[in-house]
Amino acid sequence: MKKQIIENIKKLININPEDSIEINPNYLEYFDEEELLDIQKKLEFKKENISKLSVDYLDEIYEKTKKDEI
């Protein structure tokens, strides 16, 4: 189970399918399954919501630049 979660995390981190993501296995052994699942869920959430987060951020920047012009 732990190996599968780690593979899922690698896939979520990888932006370019042609790239290979290597995570230090010693580092990952530090985490238990529950912690790895939490990492996986957070990455899934970010990946699903990246466009909304980007739009919100861009809107914020736009509003700041708009204020600077006045």
Residue, then its C-alpha position, 0 to 999 in steps of 0.5 A: m500500500k505504501k509503495q502505491i501511495i508513493e507512486n501516486i505522489k510521484k505522478l501528482i508531482n510530475i508536471n511533464p510526463e516525459d520527466s522522471i521524478e525520483i524521491n529519496p526512498n529514505y526520506l519517504e520511509y520516514f512517513d507512515e501511510e496516513e501521512l503519505l495519504d495526507i500528502q497525496k490528498k493535498l497534492e490532488f486538491k492543489k492539482e484540481n484547483i490550480s486554475k482557480l488558485s491561479v485566477d485568484y492570484l492573477d486577479e489579486i495582482y491585477e487589482k494591485t496594479k490597477k491601484d498603482e495606476i490611479 
